[in-house]
Amino acid sequence: MLTPAAPASYRSAPASGAPSVSRDWLATFGSRELAGLGAQAIEANYDLEAAAARVAQADALAGVAASALYPQLSASADAARSLNPGTLRRRDGPFEASLGNRFGAGLSASYVLDFWGRNRAGAQAAAQTALASRFDYETLSVATLASLANAYFQLAVAQDRLALLRDNVRIAERVLAAIRARVEVGTANALDLAQQESVLANLRANAPGYEQQAEQARNLVALVAGQAPRAREVRGAPLRSLALPAVRAGLPSQLLFRRPDVAAAEARLESAKANVAAARAAFLPTIALTSGGGLESAALRNLLRPEALALSLAAGLTQPIFDGYNLEAQLANQRARRDELLAAYARAIASALTDVENALVAVRKSAETERLRAVAVAAARRAYDITQERLREGTVDIVILLNTQTTLFAAQDAAALARYQRLLAQVSLYQALGGGFERAPAAIVEAAQ
């Protein structure tokens, strides 16, 4: 199985290289509050703290695996006093028990010759696993900032929609007052009045939902930033005050070094390849060297005399012959695991390229949608202004008035949602491009044989 080749360019972007996006990409939206929340999230987010602990665990396990490459040295000291029964020394009495002492101190060393590279392969596998955990942390970091931005924009759109709703309520109240005046002079009837009252009541009924969305989004922002809701006051920002930065996608080949999830998949594949090498080496003999030395004496005062010295040196070789096909099964398992991770690595590359393509399409189409929504709002505003003028002249039909109000309110709300979707698309593009992560180009991972 071969890994997918990166195309020469993206469908929705020019074929030109570009530097990686800034790690401080939240600041490009022009909100100091959002940028500050991002810095706080990196420091205090609960999921990131757990991921950092997992990195520390993986580093520790890598140290455990690497310890097999070094000699093992240990020291010992002992003292013993024993009562020996007299019946062990004589067949016939009298029997006299005797007391005996023994004192000792020593050092022992052992070393397994890594002649076939088994221990080194195990250490390399653990080191690559630890590296993958670091890349996992980077992936989670980018995802955390994206979640924070999305929640912040959710708060912004809820506040904007609520502000539009309140403006529309004031407009509907003025229209209602005008219709009441017409009813009093007989140019409108009770049905006209009731219909406008229904429009106003429906507008007011939407307010609690928008307020709920705003409060829940505010709470979510605080949570992602690692704070309790009341511990951090989040003001939010109007959608129109937020910038829409231009982002260059670069070349697809550059993406392979800018996506931490791809880097993590590659590190896990390298770890699996090392495990296969270790499983192969397990079939070969193990050569171990051991040595020991120390001092022994029946009396403590003689323990440091030269005559108390004891030394030993040994070498051993162990060759597996038959173990019920255990080693064969372990090798097959490691090979299957390697093949699984090779497929995961290939999928990570394909998914990364797909994410960028989808984000580029979303950015382009959401910008087009926002432009068309703005045209719709402008047309609805003109229609409503004309209707208002004719209402004052007494020549407008109430049905037309109701329709123009509803159309204007709906167009304004849709325009706010279009702006929100455009901001979300921008976040998805930053995330798809790796969120500022970049590593030095490494050798291309070859397909496992």
C-alpha positions as CSV (number, residue, x, y, z in Angstrom):
1,M,0.0,0.0,0.0
2,L,1.4,3.4,-1.0
3,T,0.7,6.7,0.7
4,P,-1.4,9.2,-1.4
5,A,0.7,11.6,-3.4
6,A,0.0,15.3,-2.8
7,P,-1.4,17.1,-5.8
8,A,0.4,20.1,-7.4
9,S,-2.2,22.5,-6.2
10,Y,-5.6,22.9,-4.6
11,R,-8.7,23.3,-6.7
12,S,-9.7,26.5,-5.0
13,A,-6.3,28.2,-4.5
14,P,-3.4,29.2,-6.8
15,A,-0.4,26.9,-7.1
16,S,2.1,28.9,-5.0
17,G,4.0,28.3,-1.9
18,A,3.1,30.2,1.3
19,P,4.5,30.4,4.8
20,S,2.6,28.6,7.5
21,V,-0.1,30.6,9.3
22,S,0.7,32.4,12.4
23,R,0.4,30.5,15.7
24,D,-1.3,33.6,17.0
25,W,-4.0,33.4,14.3
26,L,-6.8,34.3,16.7
27,A,-5.4,37.8,16.8
28,T,-6.0,38.2,13.0
29,F,-9.7,38.5,13.7
30,G,-9.1,41.9,15.3
31,S,-10.5,41.2,18.7
32,R,-8.2,41.7,21.7
33,E,-10.6,39.8,23.9
34,L,-10.5,36.8,21.6
35,A,-6.7,36.8,21.4
36,G,-6.5,37.1,25.2
37,L,-8.9,34.2,25.6
38,G,-6.8,32.1,23.3
39,A,-3.7,32.7,25.3
40,Q,-5.6,31.8,28.5
41,A,-6.9,28.6,26.9
42,I,-3.4,27.4,26.0
43,E,-2.4,27.9,29.6
44,A,-5.5,26.6,31.5
45,N,-7.7,24.5,29.2
46,Y,-8.5,21.2,31.0
47,D,-8.2,19.0,28.0
48,L,-4.8,20.5,27.2
49,E,-3.6,19.9,30.8
50,A,-4.6,16.3,30.5
51,A,-2.8,16.0,27.1
52,A,0.4,17.5,28.7
53,A,0.2,14.9,31.4
54,R,0.0,12.2,28.7
55,V,3.1,13.6,27.0
56,A,4.9,13.3,30.4
57,Q,3.8,9.7,30.7
58,A,5.0,8.9,27.2
59,D,8.4,10.5,27.9
60,A,8.7,8.4,31.1
61,L,7.9,5.2,29.3
62,A,10.4,6.1,26.6
63,G,13.0,6.4,29.5
64,V,12.0,3.0,30.8
65,A,12.5,1.4,27.3
66,A,15.8,3.2,26.8
67,S,17.1,1.9,30.2
68,A,17.6,-1.6,28.6
69,L,20.5,-0.1,26.6
70,Y,22.6,0.5,29.7
71,P,24.3,-1.8,32.2
72,Q,22.3,-2.5,35.4
73,L,24.3,-1.9,38.6
74,S,23.1,-2.6,42.1
75,A,24.5,-2.6,45.6
76,S,23.7,-4.8,48.6
77,A,24.6,-5.1,52.2
78,D,23.5,-7.7,54.7
79,A,24.0,-8.9,58.2
80,A,22.8,-12.1,59.8
81,R,23.0,-13.8,63.2
82,S,21.8,-17.4,63.4
83,L,21.5,-20.1,66.1
84,N,22.8,-23.5,64.9
85,P,21.5,-26.6,66.8
86,G,24.1,-28.8,68.3
87,T,22.3,-31.9,67.1
88,L,23.5,-31.1,63.6
89,R,27.2,-31.4,64.5
90,R,27.2,-34.5,66.7
91,R,25.4,-37.9,66.8
92,D,25.7,-38.3,70.6
93,G,25.4,-35.8,73.4
94,P,26.2,-33.6,74.9
95,F,24.8,-31.3,72.3
96,E,25.7,-27.6,72.3
97,A,24.0,-25.0,70.2
98,S,26.3,-22.4,68.6
99,L,25.7,-18.8,67.5
100,G,27.0,-17.6,64.2
101,N,27.3,-14.2,62.5
102,R,27.6,-13.3,58.8
103,F,28.3,-9.9,57.3
104,G,28.5,-9.0,53.7
105,A,28.6,-6.0,51.2
106,G,28.8,-6.2,47.5
107,L,28.1,-4.8,44.0
108,S,26.5,-6.7,41.1
109,A,26.3,-5.7,37.5
110,S,24.5,-7.1,34.5
111,Y,24.4,-6.2,30.8
112,V,22.5,-7.7,27.9
113,L,24.5,-7.3,24.7
114,D,22.2,-5.7,22.2
115,F,23.9,-7.6,19.4
116,W,20.8,-7.8,17.2
117,G,19.4,-4.4,18.0
118,R,16.3,-5.6,19.9
119,N,16.6,-3.2,22.8
120,R,17.6,-0.3,20.5
121,A,14.5,-1.0,18.4
122,G,12.3,-1.1,21.5
123,A,13.8,2.2,22.7
124,Q,13.2,3.8,19.3
125,A,9.6,2.6,19.3
126,A,8.9,4.2,22.6
127,A,10.6,7.4,21.6
128,Q,8.4,7.6,18.5
129,T,5.3,7.0,20.6
130,A,6.4,9.8,22.9
131,L,6.9,12.1,19.8
132,A,3.4,11.1,18.6
133,S,2.0,12.2,21.9
134,R,3.6,15.6,21.5
135,F,2.0,15.9,18.0
136,D,-1.4,14.9,19.6
137,Y,-1.0,17.8,22.0
138,E,-0.4,20.1,19.1
139,T,-3.5,18.8,17.3
140,L,-5.6,19.3,20.4
141,S,-4.2,22.8,20.9
142,V,-5.2,23.8,17.4
143,A,-8.7,22.2,17.9
144,T,-9.1,24.0,21.2
145,L,-8.4,27.4,19.7
146,A,-10.8,26.6,16.9
147,S,-13.5,25.6,19.4
148,L,-12.9,28.8,21.3
149,A,-13.2,31.0,18.2
150,N,-16.4,29.2,17.1
151,A,-17.9,29.7,20.5
152,Y,-16.9,33.3,20.5
153,F,-18.5,33.9,17.1
154,Q,-21.6,32.0,18.3
155,L,-21.8,34.6,21.1
156,A,-21.3,37.4,18.6
157,V,-24.0,36.2,16.2
158,A,-26.5,35.7,19.1
159,Q,-25.9,39.2,20.4
160,D,-26.2,40.6,16.8
161,R,-29.4,38.8,16.2
162,L,-30.8,40.0,19.5
163,A,-29.8,43.6,18.7
164,L,-31.5,43.3,15.3
165,L,-34.5,41.8,16.9
166,R,-34.8,44.7,19.3
167,D,-34.5,47.2,16.5
168,N,-37.2,45.3,14.6
169,V,-39.4,45.3,17.7
170,R,-39.1,49.1,17.8
171,I,-40.0,49.3,14.1
172,A,-43.0,47.0,14.6
173,E,-44.2,49.1,17.6
174,R,-44.1,52.3,15.5
175,V,-46.1,50.5,12.7
176,L,-48.6,49.3,15.3
177,A,-49.0,52.8,16.6
178,A,-49.6,54.1,13.0
179,I,-52.2,51.4,12.4
180,R,-54.0,52.2,15.6
181,A,-54.1,55.8,14.5
182,R,-55.7,54.7,11.2
183,V,-58.2,52.5,13.0
184,E,-59.3,55.6,15.0
185,V,-60.0,57.5,11.9
186,G,-61.6,54.6,10.1
187,T,-59.0,53.9,7.4
188,A,-57.9,50.5,9.0
189,N,-59.9,47.8,10.7
190,A,-59.5,45.5,13.7
191,L,-58.1,42.7,11.5
192,D,-55.2,45.0,10.4
193,L,-54.5,45.9,14.0
194,A,-54.6,42.2,15.1
195,Q,-52.2,41.2,12.3
196,Q,-49.6,43.8,13.3
197,E,-50.0,42.8,16.9
198,S,-49.2,39.2,15.9
199,V,-46.1,40.4,14.1
200,L,-44.9,42.3,17.1
201,A,-45.7,39.4,19.5
202,N,-43.8,36.9,17.4
203,L,-40.8,39.2,17.3
204,R,-40.8,39.5,21.1
205,A,-41.2,35.8,21.5
206,N,-37.9,35.2,19.7
207,A,-35.9,37.3,22.2
208,P,-35.6,34.6,25.0
209,G,-34.2,32.1,22.5
210,Y,-31.5,34.5,21.4
211,E,-30.7,35.5,25.0
212,Q,-30.3,31.8,25.8
213,Q,-28.0,31.2,22.9
214,A,-25.8,34.2,23.9
215,E,-25.6,33.1,27.6
216,Q,-24.8,29.5,26.7
217,A,-22.1,30.6,24.2
218,R,-20.6,32.9,26.8
219,N,-20.4,30.0,29.2
220,L,-18.8,27.7,26.6
221,V,-16.2,30.4,25.9
222,A,-15.3,30.5,29.6
223,L,-15.1,26.7,29.8
224,V,-12.8,26.4,26.8
225,A,-10.6,29.1,28.3
226,G,-10.3,27.0,31.5
227,Q,-12.6,29.1,33.7
228,A,-15.9,28.7,35.4
229,P,-18.6,30.8,33.8
230,R,-18.8,33.5,36.5
231,A,-15.0,33.6,36.9
232,R,-14.5,35.2,33.5
233,E,-16.8,37.8,32.0
234,V,-16.9,37.6,28.2
235,R,-18.3,40.6,26.5
236,G,-18.3,39.4,22.9
237,A,-18.0,41.6,19.9
238,P,-20.3,42.7,17.0
239,L,-19.9,40.6,13.9
240,R,-19.0,43.6,11.8
241,S,-16.2,44.6,14.1
242,L,-14.4,41.3,13.5
243,A,-11.9,41.2,10.6
244,L,-11.8,38.6,7.9
245,P,-8.1,38.0,7.2
246,A,-6.9,36.7,3.9
247,V,-5.1,33.4,4.2
248,R,-2.9,31.8,1.6
249,A,-3.2,28.0,1.5
250,G,0.2,27.3,0.0
251,L,1.1,24.0,-1.7
252,P,-0.4,20.7,-0.8
253,S,3.1,19.3,-0.3
254,Q,3.7,21.9,2.4
255,L,0.6,20.7,4.3
256,L,2.3,17.4,5.1
257,F,4.7,19.2,7.4
258,R,2.1,21.6,8.9
259,R,-0.6,19.2,10.1
260,P,0.2,17.8,13.6
261,D,-2.2,14.9,13.1
262,V,-0.3,13.8,10.0
263,A,3.0,14.1,12.0
264,A,1.4,12.0,14.8
265,A,0.3,9.3,12.4
266,E,3.8,9.2,10.8
267,A,5.5,8.9,14.3
268,R,3.2,6.0,15.2
269,L,4.0,4.3,12.0
270,E,7.7,4.6,12.7
271,S,7.1,3.2,16.2
272,A,5.3,0.2,14.7
273,K,8.2,-0.4,12.2
274,A,10.6,-0.4,15.2
275,N,8.4,-2.9,17.0
276,V,8.5,-5.2,14.0
277,A,12.4,-5.0,14.1
278,A,12.3,-5.9,17.8
279,A,10.0,-8.8,17.2
280,R,12.3,-10.1,14.5
281,A,15.3,-9.8,16.8
282,A,13.5,-11.8,19.5
283,F,14.1,-15.0,17.4
284,L,17.9,-14.6,17.8
285,P,20.1,-15.5,20.8
286,T,20.3,-13.3,23.9
287,I,23.7,-12.8,25.3
288,A,23.9,-11.6,28.9
289,L,27.0,-10.7,31.0
290,T,26.8,-10.7,34.8
291,S,29.4,-9.9,37.4
292,G,29.4,-9.6,41.1
293,G,31.9,-8.6,43.8
294,G,31.8,-8.0,47.5
295,L,33.1,-8.6,51.0
296,E,32.0,-11.4,53.3
297,S,33.0,-12.2,56.8
298,A,31.8,-14.0,59.9
299,A,33.0,-11.0,62.0
300,L,32.3,-7.4,61.3
301,R,35.9,-6.4,62.2
302,N,37.2,-8.6,59.4
303,L,34.8,-7.4,56.7
304,L,37.2,-4.9,55.2
305,R,40.2,-7.2,55.1
306,P,41.6,-8.2,51.6
307,E,40.9,-11.8,52.4
308,A,37.1,-11.1,52.6
309,L,36.9,-10.2,48.9
310,A,34.6,-12.4,46.7
311,L,34.3,-12.0,42.9
312,S,32.2,-13.7,40.2
313,L,31.9,-13.2,36.4
314,A,29.5,-15.1,34.1
315,A,28.2,-15.0,30.6
316,G,25.1,-16.6,29.3
317,L,23.4,-17.3,26.0
318,T,19.8,-18.0,25.6
319,Q,18.3,-19.2,22.3
320,P,14.6,-19.7,21.8
321,I,13.9,-23.2,20.3
322,F,10.2,-23.8,20.8
323,D,7.6,-21.7,22.6
324,G,4.4,-22.8,21.1
325,Y,4.8,-20.3,18.2
326,N,4.6,-17.4,20.7
327,L,7.3,-15.4,18.9
328,E,5.8,-16.0,15.5
329,A,2.5,-14.7,16.7
330,Q,4.1,-11.6,18.2
331,L,5.8,-10.9,15.0
332,A,2.6,-11.3,13.0
333,N,0.8,-9.0,15.4
334,Q,3.5,-6.3,15.1
335,R,3.4,-6.6,11.3
336,A,-0.4,-6.3,11.3
337,R,-0.2,-3.3,13.6
338,R,2.3,-1.7,11.2
339,D,0.0,-2.2,8.3
340,E,-2.9,-0.7,10.2
341,L,-0.9,2.4,11.1
342,L,0.3,2.7,7.5
343,A,-3.3,2.8,6.4
344,A,-4.0,5.4,9.2
345,Y,-1.1,7.5,8.0
346,A,-2.4,7.4,4.4
347,R,-5.8,8.4,5.6
348,A,-4.5,11.2,7.7
349,I,-2.8,12.7,4.6
350,A,-5.9,12.3,2.5
351,S,-8.1,13.8,5.3
352,A,-5.8,16.8,5.6
353,L,-5.9,17.6,1.9
354,T,-9.7,17.2,2.0
355,D,-10.0,19.5,5.0
356,V,-8.2,22.2,3.2
357,E,-10.2,21.8,0.0
358,N,-13.5,21.9,2.0
359,A,-12.4,24.9,3.9
360,L,-11.4,26.8,0.8
361,V,-14.8,26.1,-0.8
362,A,-16.5,27.2,2.4
363,V,-14.5,30.5,2.5
364,R,-15.3,31.3,-1.1
365,K,-19.0,30.3,-1.0
366,S,-19.7,31.9,2.4
367,A,-18.2,35.2,1.1
368,E,-20.5,34.9,-2.0
369,T,-23.5,34.2,0.3
370,E,-22.8,37.2,2.5
371,R,-22.5,39.5,-0.6
372,L,-25.9,38.2,-1.9
373,R,-27.5,38.5,1.5
374,A,-26.3,42.2,1.7
375,V,-28.1,42.8,-1.7
376,A,-31.2,41.2,-0.3
377,V,-31.2,43.4,2.8
378,A,-30.7,46.5,0.7
379,A,-33.7,45.6,-1.5
380,A,-35.8,44.7,1.5
381,R,-34.9,48.0,3.1
382,R,-35.9,50.0,0.0
383,A,-39.2,48.2,-0.1
384,Y,-39.9,48.8,3.5
385,D,-39.0,52.5,3.2
386,I,-41.4,52.9,0.3
387,T,-44.1,51.0,2.3
388,Q,-43.5,53.3,5.3
389,E,-44.0,56.4,3.1
390,R,-47.2,55.1,1.7
391,L,-48.4,54.1,5.1
392,R,-48.1,57.8,6.1
393,E,-50.0,58.7,3.0
394,G,-52.7,56.2,3.7
395,T,-52.4,54.4,0.4
396,V,-50.6,51.2,1.4
397,D,-52.4,47.9,1.8
398,I,-51.8,46.3,5.2
399,V,-50.9,42.9,3.7
400,I,-48.1,44.6,1.7
401,L,-46.9,46.3,4.9
402,L,-46.8,43.0,6.8
403,N,-45.0,41.3,4.0
404,T,-42.3,44.0,3.7
405,Q,-41.7,44.0,7.4
406,T,-41.4,40.2,7.5
407,T,-39.1,40.2,4.5
408,L,-36.8,42.9,6.0
409,F,-36.5,41.2,9.3
410,A,-35.8,37.9,7.8
411,A,-33.2,39.3,5.4
412,Q,-31.4,41.1,8.2
413,D,-31.3,37.9,10.3
414,A,-30.1,35.9,7.4
415,A,-27.3,38.4,6.7
416,A,-26.1,38.1,10.3
417,L,-26.0,34.3,9.9
418,A,-24.1,34.6,6.6
419,R,-21.5,36.7,8.3
420,Y,-21.3,34.1,11.1
421,Q,-20.9,31.3,8.6
422,R,-18.1,33.2,6.9
423,L,-16.2,33.6,10.2
424,L,-16.6,29.8,10.9
425,A,-15.3,29.0,7.4
426,Q,-12.2,31.2,8.1
427,V,-11.6,29.3,11.4
428,S,-11.9,25.9,9.6
429,L,-9.3,27.1,7.0
430,Y,-6.9,28.0,9.8
431,Q,-7.4,24.7,11.5
432,A,-7.1,22.8,8.2
433,L,-3.8,24.4,7.5
434,G,-2.4,23.3,10.8
435,G,-3.0,26.3,13.0
436,G,0.6,27.5,12.8
437,F,2.3,24.1,13.5
438,E,5.3,23.3,11.3
439,R,8.0,20.7,11.6
440,A,11.2,20.3,9.6
441,P,10.8,18.2,6.4
442,A,11.7,14.5,7.1
443,A,12.3,11.6,4.9
444,I,9.2,10.4,3.1
445,V,7.8,7.4,5.0
446,E,8.1,4.4,2.7
447,A,5.4,1.8,2.4
448,A,6.1,-1.1,4.7
449,Q,7.1,-4.3,3.0
